[in-house]
Amino acid sequence: MDDTVLKIALAAFMHDIGKLVPRETLHISEEYINNHADLYQPFYQGRHTHLHAVYTAAFIEKMQDRLPKELNQAQWGEGDAFINMAAKHHRPETPMQWVVTIADWISSGWDREPYDQESQTSWRDYQRVRLVPVLEQLGAEPIAAQVECSYGYPLREISPTNIFPRLKREVEPVDAVVANQEYKCHFEKFIDALRNLKHREENLELWFEHFDSLVMLYTSAMPSDRSGKVVPDVSLYDHARTTAALAVAIYLYHQQTATVTIDAIKDYADQKFLLINGDFYGIQDFIFSRYGDLRKYRSKILRGRSFAVSLFSELAADLACREIGLPFSSVILNNAGKFTIIAPNTPEAQAALQNVETKVNKWLMEVSYGENALGFSWRAASAHDLVAGNFPDLWEQLGKDLERKKLNRIDLSTYAGPVSGYLDNFNNDLNPPLCPLCGKRPAAPEVAQDDLVKEAGSSCKLCRDHIFLGTNLVKKKHLAITTREAELRDPDSMLREPIFGYYQVAFLEGDLKNLARSGQLLKYWDLALAPDGAVPTGITTRFISGYVPVYREGDQHDERLRAGGRSETKKLELIDQIEPDTPKTLEHIAAMARNPTEKPGVFQGIDALGILKADIDNLGLLMACGLDPKRFTLSRLATLSRQLNNYFTLYLPHLLSTDRRYQDIYTVFAGGDDLFLIGPWNRIIELARHLRATFADYVCRNPAIHFSAGISLQKPHTPIDHLARAAESALEQSKDADKNRLTLFGETATWEEFEQLQQIKQTLEKWLAQKWINQAMLYRLNELLQMAGEERRVVANNEVYLDDMACTRWRAMAVYFLERNIGKEIKAEERRSV
């Protein structure tokens, strides 16, 4: 990474770090402020404003022992001192300082003239201002800028609990003293964690990624703008991240076009930017493809494939940045297989993108034979296109470009016809020579003796890698991504098929200082939340591993594995499969649907899986039309996207891992705006109800934001692709019925109707316990319900034929049946009171 590019990215990312800083904690004296006011603060109506700029400078100076030495070295990179690039964004004097200033304006959605007015508005008591949710403001019609929000976020580091908004009276401090104390406590925790960030001395680029993660943790709930006329709904983190991306693009554009002048940098009309969208096509085909008997490996390979999709998206974006010469911070959105990058609009950048797209798709063609592909779409944009209400049109056109690319995702001029050399790659000495796990790729001699696939007889390298990922994700905390050439000791602890032929992935522990110092360690991620929901610090935290139920001590004694009509041989086979800290098989998960009875060791119910698929309704329309166009900015889009993603990637996995009711539910994927879960059928139904309630809380009970869901019940040995199709069909049924609905047992109901049915269920359970009714009556009641449904269908046709009229007898049959059977098992005198 070029030093100057990294310097600009860090300076732009840290330009508002002073907003996090309480004066007392850093001991910022009045003398320090007076000495630096003219250097960093603008002067307006007889006074200096924007004091946070001085605090940014103080942070860089006074935190030297916790920051990389380069940030306070005069000779690092080109241009101004780092401190001035970061802190002079309100009083820029040089081209490099103007790069950060213009990036700051564009990120805020400001044109030049409105900025001069907005930047001088009076500040509120800024420490008492809390971030308000964009989610509360989205609606079917655009909402004006001056909106009074009822909810806010607590000033806390993000966690599965803290990401939920609360009523403003619960989060806003009662006075300035309390507000200041909250800021001091928050900042002190931040700088304590800052001290312990890894790789400060070994690798500045890697440290920056760890630092970004820490800032995300502590500033995602802080507003970036706290002036009196602004709705404080953009987080400080998302503003910093988009500012960094824009600043790098501005600098590289002018540097590569030899126009690094103040006037050129301030020009809003020139198309300096490339807005790039990327999408991984064929996700479901990739995850749910099946062949042969995968029962032993299904849970591991599902988890591994799902995680591999996340890696493909992350690393495709990373590869594009590396080819163009951008830092990781130029990726402003990345979830659910899609990403957005801001790059300079130069021939070099466009050539690099085309090269990456060709390279990635060549690799994907080799491993998936056209089942999967990566698509890039990009558009040139000026600063004017990104502000003043123009951004929604640009964003819509980018989305349409990507959809068109999806229809032409394979280059037929290169890849049409049979796969060259496919048959030559088979080794008939292997048994079998075709991978038994995917049924597509030739088995690889390199993995024939691998313990991970020894019971399959053979495997291709990619399927072995998916089992490797699925096995280790539930055991290991840390994931290292290195270059292919990195010197890693154990070949069994890494991929056999490096991603895109470049990225090696291994589960490693420790500081990895030598790998970092050599530049071979590209990323180092912590994937695990603490049991209490605390997000780890020290290295980069990524919420992409989901939750998978694993075997625990004592599971081999669970009587539910011995229940039902299984043979003794099958029961012993299930018990023998139990190995602590490995993913539970789908058969074990299905067995957890059985409920205990009053008799010890006797269970009721059936072994069945519930497959839940859900996604947010009309999200694209809400994002495009739910805000006033002038408020649809890059940073606000980033805030909204991250907040929605956090529900699925932070809250949901923690819920599944900590709530005993849901600990047998398996995350196939969850992120962006959708989820796919597998679990015991009855627990899945309970979970759907819980998610609907908590999601409503998460979006501030905004009636415009809701999700549809479909649940399919299947036997555990059902092929994987059928599980996916059945759940997708149930979800489509909910969508076709006007959305905001649940489809279960083939019937679709609104969520309100579903709640009413839950109350009816509870009433029936009570009657069963009191022996007012019995099981046989419930079966008979089902028959009557079917007749009632048939009557509705017959009447809807407006013509009733004699042969169809039998169903209309259900009312009379119900009266007769109930009269004869209600309270049949209780005494006559008690029966009269029923």
N, C-alpha and C positions, 0 to 999 in steps of 0.2 A: 504494500500500500504506500503510495506517495505521501511523504511527510506533510506536505502543504495541504493536500486534500484531507488527511486525517486531522490536521490542526484546525481547518475550517469547520469540519463536521463537529469536532468537540467544542469549539468555541460557540458555534450556533446552538448546539445542544445545551450548553451551560449558560447561555446568555441571560436566562431568567432564574438561575439557581438562587439568586438573592431573595426571591419571593418566599423561599423556604426558610430563610435565615432569620432567627430572632436576634436582635442586636446584642442582648445581654450575654447569650451563650458564647458568641465569638469575641466578646469584650470590645466591641466597636466603639471607640471613644468619640466624643464630640469633635475633638481635634482631628481625628482620622476623617470624619465626614466632611469637615470644613476644608481640609487639605485636598480632598478629592472631588468636591462638589463641582467645581468648574470643569474638571476633566471628564466626568461621567454623567452629570445631571443636566438636563435642559433647564433653561431659565424662562419662566412664564409669569407675567403680571407681578413682577417684583420678587419672585421667590424661585428657589430650585425645586423641581418636581422629580418624580420617578426615583425615589431614594433607593429602590431595590437594585439599581445599577451599581451604586457604591457598594452595596452588600455583596453583589456578585464578585466585585474586585476583592473585597475583604475575604470572601470564602476562598478564592484562589490563592491569596497570599497566606492566610492564616492556617489553611489546611495542607500546607506543603508536605508535612510528614505523612499524610494519608493519600496524597495524589502523586501521579507519576512525575518524576523530576523534570520531564520535558515541558510541562505546563508553566514552569517558572524559569526556563532557560531562554536566553536571548537568541541563541543560534539555532533554534528548532524550526525547520521549515522556512518558507519565504514570507516576506511581508512583515507586518507589525508584530509586536510582542503579543503572546497569546492572551494575556490579561486584557489588553486593550481591544483585541478583536471580540472578546466575549462581553466586556462591560461597557463599551462605547456605542452600543446599538441605539441609544437615544441622542448621542452627540457624535455621529460619525464624521470623520475628516479625511480618511484615506480610502482608496478603492476597496481594500480588504474589509474595512469596517463597514463600508456601504453594502458589501455582499451580505453580511449578517443582518443589517438593518432592513434591506429589501426583502430578504427571506422572512424576517419577522413580520413585516407588513402583509406579505402575501399569505402566510400561514394564518394570520388573523382575519383574512378576507377583506383587507383594506386596500382601497385605491389610494393614490398619493394625497389627493385633496381631502377626502374624509379622514385620513389618518391625522392630518394636522389638527383637525377639530377634535376627533375622538381622544387623541393622546393627551389632550390638555383638560379633559373633563375632571371634575372633582372626584377624589377618591372617597369611598365610604371607609368606615372603620374596618380596614381590610382584613385584620386578623379574625374578625367575626363573620366574614363572608364565607359561606360554604358552597361547594360545588352542587349545582342542581342538575337533575337528570335530563338529558336530551330525550329520553324515553317518555317522560311525562308530557312532553310538548308535541310529539308526533301525532298527527291526526289526519283525517280524510281530507281536510282543507288546510291550506297553509296557515300557520299561526304567526302573527306579527311579532316583531322583535321585542316589543314591550309586553311581556307576559309575566304574570305573577305565579310562581311555582309554589306548590304546597309541600314538596319533598326536597330533601337534601341528603348529602352523604356525610357521615361522621369523619372528622379529621383523624384518620387511622391508616395504618398500612393495610393494603388489601389482604383479605382473607375470605374464606367461604361465607363468613357472617357479615363482615364489614362491607362487602360489595352490594348489599341490599340497601336501597334508600329508606330513609325514615322521615317522619313528619318533621318539618323544619324546626318546630319548637323543641324537638328532642335532640337536635344536633347543633343548633346555634347557641353559642355561649351567652350567658345572661348579661355579661359585662366584659369590658376590655381586660380586666385582670384575669378572669377565667380564660379568655381567648388567648392571652399572652402565655399563660401557663400551659395550655394545650399545645401551642406552637413550640414552646421550649422542650416539652417532653417528647414531642414528635421528632424534632430536629436532633435531639440528643441520641435517640435511638438510631436515627439515620447515620450520624457520624460515628457511632460505635460500630455499626455494621460496615461503614466505609473503611475503617481501619483494617478490617479483616478480608477485604477483597483480594482475591488471588491475582497473580501475574502482573502486579504493578511494575516490577522491575524487569521481568523476563520478556513481556510482549505487550506493548501499548495497545495494539489493535484488539487483542483478546481482552485486556483489562477494560477497554471501552465498552465491550459487549456486556461484561459483568456489571460495570457501572450503570449502563443503560437499564439493566434488569433491576438494580437497586433503586434507581430513580423511579422506575415504573411502580415499584412496590410502595414507595413513600409519597409520590406526588400524583398518583392516579385519582386521588380524591381531593385534590387541591385545584381551585379554579386558576386558570392562566391570567384572566383579566378580572380585576376587582374594582374597576372604575364605576362611577355612579350610574351611567346610562346603559351598561352592558349586562345582558343576561349571563351569569357566570356558569355556563354549562360546558365549556371546553376545558379539559383537564390540563394542568401544567405539563404533565408528561407528554400528552399527545401534541400539544403546541410545540414543545421542545423538539420532539422527534420529527415533525413535519418541517420545522424551521431548519433543522440540520440537513434534511434531504434536499430542500430547496436551495440552501446556501451552497452545497457542493455542486449541484447542477448549474447554478449561476456562475460559480467560479470556473468550472471546467469549460463551460460554453465560451466564456470570454477569454480564457487562457488558450483554448484551442483555435479561436478565431482572431487571436491577437488584438483584442479590444478591451483590455483591462483598464478602463477609464471610468471615472465617476459618472459622467454623462451616459455612457453606454450601459453601465450597470443599472442606472435609474430608469432606463427606457422600458416602459411597460408594453410597448407595441411589438417589439421584436419577439419572434417565436424561439425562445431560448430553451424550452423544456420539451422533453419527451415524457409523456405519461404512458406508462407501460402496464398492461394487465396480462397476467399469466393464468392459465387454467390447466389442470391435469384432467384429461378426458378418460372416461371409462373406469371411474373409481369403483362402482358397484360390480362391474364385470371382473375387475381385478380382485376385489376382496372375496366375492362369493363364487368364483369359478370352482368347479368341483370335478373330480374324476375318481372312480374306484372307491375303495373303502377307506375313508379318512377318519373313522370314528376315534381312534386313539389320538390322532393329531389335530382334530378339528378345532378345539379351543385354542391351542397354541398357534396354529397356522392362521386362524382368523385374527387373533391379536397381532401376530407378526405382520400380516398383510395390511391391516388397518394402520399400524404404526409406520410401515414402509411408505404408505401413501403420504403421511405427514412428512416423512423425511424427503420424499421426492419433491414435494412442494417447497419445503424449506431450502433444500439444496439446489434446486433449479433456480430459485431466486438468488441464492448466494453465488452460484456460478455466473449468472448474468451480471451481478455486481462486480465480481472479480474480473470478468472479461472487459467490462467497460471501464473499470478503475474506480469503482464506488465502494464506500464502506457499507457495512451491514445496515446502518441507519437510513440508507436510502430506500429500504423496503418499508413502506408506511402501513401496509395492510398485508396480513398473511394468515389465513385460516380456511379450513374446509377445502383444501386443494387449490385455492385461488390466492393470488398475491398481486400487489400493486407496487411499482417502483417509480421513483422520479429520477430522471437522467437528463443529461444535457442533449440538446437537439443538434448533434453533430454527425457527420458521416461516419466517424470512428465508432460512435455509440450504436448507430443503426447496423453497421457491419458486424459489431460484436454480438448484437442481439440475434442476427441471422445465423451467425456461427454457433451460438449456444443452442438455438432452436434445432439446428441441423444435428449438432453433436448429441444432444439429449434424445432426440427422436430416433437417431441411428441406434443408440443403445437400447431404447425401449422397443424398437422393432426387433432387435436381436433377442431380447428376453421375453417379449410378449407376442411377437408375430402380428403386430397391428392391432392388438386388443386395446392398447393404451397409447396415448400420445400427449405431448405437451404443446399447447398453443400460446403464442404471444400475439398480442395486438398492441399497437401504439399509435399515438397521435401527437403531432407537434402542437405546442400551446405557448401562448404568450402569458406574461403576468396578468394582463387584462382578462384573459380567458379564465383565470383562476379566482377572480374577485368580482365584486360588484354585481352579483347575481348571474354571472355568465357560466359559472362552473357546472350547474346542473345539466346544461345542454351538452357540454363536453363529456361529462361522465356518462350520460345516456348513450352518446355516440360510441364511446369506448366499449360499453357493454354490448351494443349491437355488432360492433366489429368482432368481438370475441365469439358471439353466437354464430356469426357467419363463418368464422375460422373453424368452429366445431364441425361444420358440415363438410369441410374440406381439410380434415386434420391429417390425412395421409398423402404424402407426395407420390402420386401414382406413376409419375414419370421415372421415379427412382425405385419404388417398391412394388409396383404391379407385377402379377405373375407369381410363380412358385418361389418359395424361399430358397435362395441360392445356397447350396451345400448342406441343406437340412439333413438329408439321409446320410451324408458322409460323416456326420457328427455322432452317429450311434456306435456304441461299443457293445457288440454282442457277447462279450465275455461277462458283462454285468447281468445280474438277474434281479429285476427285469432291465432291459436296455432303455425302455421308456420310463421316465419318472412316474412312479405310481401315485404321486401326490397331486400333480397337475395334469398329467396325461397329455402334455404338449411338448415339453422340452426333453431332449435326450438326457439320460442319467449321466452323471459326471464321475469318472474314476476317482477324482480328488476327494469325494465325500463318501465313497463306498464304505469306508471303515469308520465313519463318524458316528460316535455314540448317539447323537441326537436323532439319527434316522436309521439306526441299525435294524429296527423291527420292520421297516419298510423294505429292506433288502437293498435298495438303492434310491437315489434321489438326484434331481438336478441341483445345481448350486443355489439357485434362487429360492427354491422351496426349503432347502436346508437352512438358508439364511432367515427365512420367515419363521421357521421353528426356533432358530437361535434367538431371534428377537422376542418372540412370544414367550419363550422359556425364561429369559433373563430380565424382561421388564418387570416381572413380579418379584424378582429377587434382588436386583441391583438398583442403586440410587442414581449413579452418575453415568453419563454417556459421553464418550469422547469421539469427536469427529476429526479425523486426521487426513493428511494426504495419503495416497495409495502407497507411497514409498516409506512411510513412517516405520521406524523400527519398533515393532510391537513383538513381544516375546512369544506369546502363545497363539498359533494360528487357529486353534479351536475357540478362541475368545474373540473372534472378529469375523467379519463377513468373508465369504469365499468369492462373492461377486461384488466388488466395489461399485458403489452407486455412480452411474454415468462414467464408469471406468476411472474415476478420479477420487471419490470420497471413500475412505475406510471408516467403519463404525465399530467401536469396541466399548465394552462396559469396564471402565477402569476406575480405580480409586487413587487418592493421594493428590499431591500438588501438581504432578506432571511438569515440573519446572524445566527439565531438559527438553521435553517435547515442545513446550511453549517457547523456550529460548531459541530452538532451532527453526521455528516457524512451521513445524510439521503439525502442531496441534492447532486446528482451525477453529474449533468450538468445543466448549466443555460445559455440559448442561447438568443441572440437578433436576430430576424428574419427579421427586417424591415430596408430598406435603407431610408435615409432622402430624401425628394423630390428633392434635388439638386444632389442626387447620392452619398452623403457622407456616408461612412461606419461607423456605430456606434462603439464606444469603451466603455470600462467599464466592459463588460462581454464578453463571447465568441460570435463571430459573425458567423452565419451559413447561407450560400446562398442555402437554400433548400425549401423555401416556395413558389417560383414562383409568378405569378401575376394572380389575379382573378378579373374580372370587378364586381363592386358592385354598388348598387343603390345610387344615390346622390339626394340631394334636387332638386326638379324640374323635376325629371324623370317621375313623375305621370302625368305631363303636356305634355309629348312628344307626338306629334300628330301621330307619326309613329305607336304607339300602337293602334290607332283608325283607321288606314288606312287598305286597303285591304277588303276582303270579309268576315270578321269576323262578327258574330252576335253581337248585343248589349250586350247580356249576357256574351259572351266570352271577349269582350273588357273590360267590368267592372271587370271581373274575373282577367284579366291580370293586371289591374290597382290596384286592391285590394291586389295583391301579393307584391306590391312594399313596401319595408321596408328599410329605409336608412341603409347603411353599412352592408347589407347582400348580398350574391352573386346573381347576375342576373341569372334568369332562361334561359335555352336555347331558349325558345320562344321569350323572350325579346331580346336576342342577335341576333336571326334571323331577327327580325323586324328592327334592326338597319341597315340592308342592303338596305333599301329603301332610295332613293335619292329625295330631294325636287325638285319641278318643279317651273316654273314661277308663277303658281297660288298658293296663300297662302293656306296651309292645304292640298295640293294635292301632292302626292308622286308617284314616278314611281319605277318599279322594283318588285322583289318578296321577300317574307320572306323565306330565306334559309340560312342554315349553310354551311360554308366552313370548311372542316377538312383537316388540313395540317400535313402530316407526312414526316419527312426528316431525313437523317443521312449522316455522312461523308463517302465518298467512299474510300474503300481499306485502311482504317486506320490501321488495323492490319498489312497489308503488308508494309505500309509506316513505321510503327514503327519498324518492324523487319528488313527491308532491306534499309530503307531510310537514315541511318547513317552508317558510318564506324563502324564495330563491336567493335572496341576499344573505341569508344565514346558512346556506348550504355550502360550507367551506371544507377544504381538505382536512383541517384539524378537527372540525366538528364531525365529519364523516369517520375519521379515525377513532374519535372518542366513542361514537355510537357503535361502531363495529366491535371495538374491544369490549365494551360493556356487555353487549349481547353475547359475545363469545365467552366471556367469563362465567356466565350462568351455566353454560354447557361444559366448559373445560375446568372450572375451578369449583363451583358449587356442587354440580352433579356428582363428580367422582368422590368428593368428600362425603356427601350424603350417603352414597352407596357403601362406602367403606366404614362408616360409623353408626349407621342406623341398622340395628339387628334385623329389622323386617326386610331389608333390601340387600343384605350382604351376599346373597347368592345370585345377584343380577350382574350380567356381563355386558360391558361396554364394547360394542363392535366399533362404533364411531359416535362422537358427539362433539360438535363444534360448529362455529359459524352461526347457522340458524336451524340446525336439524340434529336429530339423534337416531340411533338404531341400537336397541337394547334387547338382550335375550335373558330370560330368567324363568323361575317357576311361574306357571301361568297365573296363579292367584296373586302372587306378590307383584307381578307386572301390572295387574289391574289396579291394585292398591297404589302402586307407584304412579301410574298415569293420573290418578285422582290427586295425589300429592303434588305432582309437578304442575298440574293445572293451577292449583291454589298458590303455590309458591311463585310461579311465573307471573301470576297476576300481581302479587306483592312486588315482585322485582321490577315490573314496568309501571309501578305506581297506580295500579288499577286503571290504567288507560284502556278504555273499551275498544280503541282502535287496534290494539296490539294483542293478538291471541294466537294460539296454534291449533292445528288439526292433528289428529292422531289415528292410527289404525293398529289394532292388535289382532294377531293371528295365533291360534292355538295349534300346536303341532307335536307329534311324537318326537322323542329325542333322536331317533335314527333317520329322520327326514333329511334328504339331501340339502346341502347348504343353499344351493341356488333356488330351491323351492321355498325354503324359509324366507329368503329375500323377496321373491316374487309375491308370495302370499301377503307379507306385511305391506309391500308397496301397493298391492291391490286394495287392501283395507284402507290405507291412507288415501288413495285416489277416490275411494267411495266417499270418504269424509269430505274431501275437497269438492267433489261433484255435487254434494248435498248442501252447498252454500258455505262450506268451511266452518271453522270454530266448532268442530264436532269430533266425536269419537265413534269409530266403528269397531264393534266387538260382537263376536258370535254371528257375524254377517249382517248385523243390524246397526243402523246409524242413528245416533241421538245427539242432541245438543248437550253441552256440559251440564246445563241446568237439569235437563231430563235425566242425565246420568246420575246426578246427585239424588234426585227423587227416587230413582231405581235403587240406589244404595240404601235409602231409608226403608223402602219396601223390603229389601233383602234382610235388613236388620229386624224388621217386624216379623218376617217369616221365620227367621232363626229363633226369635223369642217364642213364637207359637209352637215351633218344633220342640223346644226345650220344655214347654208347658204341656206338651202332648195334645194340644188342640188340633194339630194336624200331624200327618206322618209323611214319610218319604214317598209312599205310593201316591198320595194326593198331589204331591208336587209334579210327579211324572204326568198324572192326568191333567193337571193344570197346564202343563206345556202343550198337550194336545189341544186343549181349548184355545190357548193363545194362537196356535197355528191356524185353527179354524177362523178365529177373529181376523187374523191377518189376511187369510184367503178371502174373507168377506169384503175387506177393504179393497182388495185388488179387483174383485168382481164388480163391485159398485162403481169403482172408478172408470170402468169401461162404458158406463151409461146404458149397457144392455145386459140383462140378466137372463140366462137360459135356465130351463128347468133342471138340467143335469148339474148345474153349478150351485143349486140352492141348498145343498146339504150343509154347507158351511154356516148358513144363517141360523142353524139350530143351536149354536154355541151358548146363547143366553139361557135358554130353557135347560140345556144340559148342565150348565154351571149351577143353576138354582137347585136342580134335583140332586146333583152330585154333592154339593156342599151341605144341603139339608141332611143327607144320609150319613155323611162322613165326618163332619166337624165334631171334634171332641169324642170320637168313637172309643178312644182308649181310656177315658176317665169316667168316673162314677156318674150315674144318671142325674143326681141332684146338682152336681157341679156342672154338668153339661148344659143345663138350662140357663146358666149365667154366662156362658161363652157367647 
